[in-house]
Amino acid sequence: MRLWNLFSPNRHSAAIAKERLKIVLAHERAGRGAPDFLPRLQKELIDVVGRYVEIRDDMIRVNLGKQGETSLLEINIEIDPAKPRPPAPRPAMAANPG
Amino acid sequence: MAKVIVITSGKGGVGKTTTAAAFAAGLALRGHRTVVIDFDVGLRNLDLIMGCERRVVFDFINVINGDANLNQALIKDKRNDNLYIFPTSQTRDKDALKRDGVERVLAELTQQFDYIICDSPAGIEHGAITALYFADSAIIVTNPEVSSVRDSDRIIGILSSRSRRAERNEPPVDIHLLLTRYDPARVAKGEMLTVEDVKEILSIPLLGVIPESESVLRASNTGTPVTFDPESAAGRAYLDAVARFLGEQREMRFVKPERRSFIRVLFGRA
């Protein structure tokens, strides 16, 4: 190691690599084995809930977990009660009778 | 019954074929009848690494399709009587590797060999999945580098969900970590993930650490499995890994930087 490397910001890049890997793998392992329909379910839930209250994509979280032997579908919807949508006719629905 | 070992990694270029060649040759040196199969259909390279590229007449796909029999396609290594190479086809038809055909060929190989080494292609497509499907053991070739570690984790997940053993609820595939291109000097400087880091992140048992070594390129240049080079540190590290695979205890070598004088260390001269 060169003496001046002691003060270089790159000195601990391996430690950064380890931290980044731990975080990304924790996330990816949690999503592993999850059925393919989860992202679609999440999108449709956003559409439905969005008809009644204003909602952003990140306000709905869909997770498939396990509690003992039981698989648990956990849906968390965060809503802002101050922003209900007016109960107006919904053109998107009318245009799509199927 | 032969044991089927897949050499896999997810990521390309980490040393799967080098490892398949070195490990197969190492098992043969230990007296086990070993065949190494190239599963990388369309990108045949095991023949070059093993130095038998001019002896390929029939290939894996010919045998699967019944156009040749097994003994016409198997290439006997000229350096070791226990070692055979089973080259793949250069066809661009990626569906040529049919699972039932592979199963039939492996069943036939099982009669003749102690170990069947499957050299997987990179990726998680059909070829890689077929290579790992029938495995009893898996060697996960990983470089101490973020993308390689991440892809290894993905392949470990696939082994535990999509292998035949997983599908049949049999005892799981025996998974081993082989860390390749390890540079102890860079690890000491904090520039490279340590053996312990990678073990901790992937949480699978460590089979061996192969140091970054010039002898690996020399071996591929000449078509010699690196385990046939007694001078090579990488070759010796592979032989240690083979011994551990066979149940022996061997201390990990080549994981600490070579000693250099204090003055040279201080001024960074190699």
Interface residues (C-beta under 8 A of the other chain):
Chain A: M1 R2 L3 N5 N10 R11 H12 S13 A14 A15 A17 K18 R20 L21 K22 V24 L25 E28 R29 R32 G33
Chain B: E145 V146 V149 R150 D153 R154 G157 S161 V187 A188 K189 G190 E191 M192 L193 T194 D197 I201 V265 L266 F267 G268
